[in-house]
Amino acid sequence: MGKKENYIKPTESELEILQVLWNEGKATVRKVHETLSDVKDAGYTTTLKLMQIMHEKGLVGRDDSGKTHIYFPLASKQKTQQHLLGRMMATLFDGSPSQLMMQALGDKKPSKEEIEKIEQLLNQFK
């Protein structure tokens, strides 16, 4: 059996920062802060402190060779999604993928394209 990889669970605020970095690839604190300020009211120093903590935790890397520090994600988007979804499925849906899917669809009727994508994914498991 292989060695289990340590998973660092990001907080909600850290996930918001990671989302910006996953979209951008790399960014300064100012860029992350400006992007987040469109949807959230937080001070620049709060964003800076969070990103410094994330660097210490190993969630992000930092290039400090220039005058301005550039941050980039170290946490994999796919692994983070898998971990958080797995925990949510286990705790909220008794481990049932079908219950999760039904809740995800809710009262919304998926588009034809979304139904085709879901069918393609399901066919991979047959």
Helices and strands as residue ranges (DSSP letters): H 12-24, H 29-37, H 44-57, E 60-63, E 70-73, H 77-92, H 97-105, H 112-123
